Amino acid sequence: MSTSLLFLGLLFGSVGLGYCVYGRRQHALVPFVCGVLLMAVPYFVFNVVALVAAGVVLAALPFFVRV
């Protein structure tokens, strides 16, 4: 496990926690689900490039999908 994976996991997990709190308070499904996925992805992805790609897509998704 590299330092980059640990730092990126912390970064995307923090963003995911923010999305979860926002989605729960606003009763918005897309930010809540993206937040849960952002917190879970670092546990399953062990490649830095794949983690960054998944994290950026999941972090940007609530801005483009409005439900």
C-alpha positions as CSV (number, residue, x, y, z in Angstrom):
1,M,0.0,0.0,0.0
2,S,1.5,3.3,-1.0
3,T,1.2,6.7,0.5
4,S,-0.7,8.0,-2.5
5,L,-3.5,5.5,-2.0
6,L,-3.8,6.4,1.7
7,F,-3.9,10.2,0.9
8,L,-6.4,9.8,-2.0
9,G,-8.5,7.5,0.1
10,L,-8.6,10.1,2.9
11,L,-9.4,12.8,0.4
12,F,-12.2,11.0,-1.4
13,G,-13.6,9.7,1.8
14,S,-13.8,13.2,3.2
15,V,-15.6,14.4,0.1
16,G,-17.9,11.4,0.4
17,L,-18.7,12.2,4.0
18,G,-19.7,15.7,2.9
19,Y,-21.9,14.4,0.2
20,C,-23.5,11.9,2.6
21,V,-24.3,14.6,5.1
22,Y,-25.6,17.0,2.4
23,G,-27.7,14.3,0.7
24,R,-29.2,13.2,4.0
25,R,-30.2,16.7,5.1
26,Q,-31.6,17.7,1.8
27,H,-33.2,14.3,1.1
28,A,-31.3,14.1,-2.2
29,L,-30.6,10.6,-3.4
30,V,-27.7,11.2,-5.9
31,P,-25.3,13.0,-3.5
32,F,-26.1,10.5,-0.8
33,V,-25.3,7.5,-3.0
34,C,-22.2,9.1,-4.5
35,G,-21.0,9.9,-1.0
36,V,-21.4,6.3,0.2
37,L,-19.6,5.1,-3.0
38,L,-16.8,7.6,-2.5
39,M,-16.2,6.3,1.0
40,A,-16.3,2.7,-0.1
41,V,-14.2,2.8,-3.3
42,P,-10.8,3.2,-1.6
43,Y,-11.4,-0.2,0.1
44,F,-11.7,-2.0,-3.2
45,V,-9.4,-0.2,-5.6
46,F,-5.7,-0.7,-5.3
47,N,-4.5,1.3,-8.3
48,V,-3.8,5.0,-8.0
49,V,-5.0,5.9,-11.5
50,A,-8.2,3.8,-11.2
51,L,-8.9,5.4,-7.7
52,V,-8.4,8.9,-9.1
53,A,-10.6,8.2,-12.1
54,A,-13.4,6.7,-10.0
55,G,-13.2,9.4,-7.4
56,V,-13.3,12.2,-9.9
57,V,-16.3,10.7,-11.7
58,L,-18.2,10.1,-8.5
59,A,-17.4,13.5,-7.1
60,A,-18.6,15.2,-10.3
61,L,-21.7,13.1,-10.8
62,P,-24.0,15.1,-8.5
63,F,-23.3,18.3,-10.5
64,F,-24.5,16.7,-13.7
65,V,-27.3,14.4,-12.5
66,R,-30.3,16.1,-10.9
67,V,-33.1,13.8,-9.6
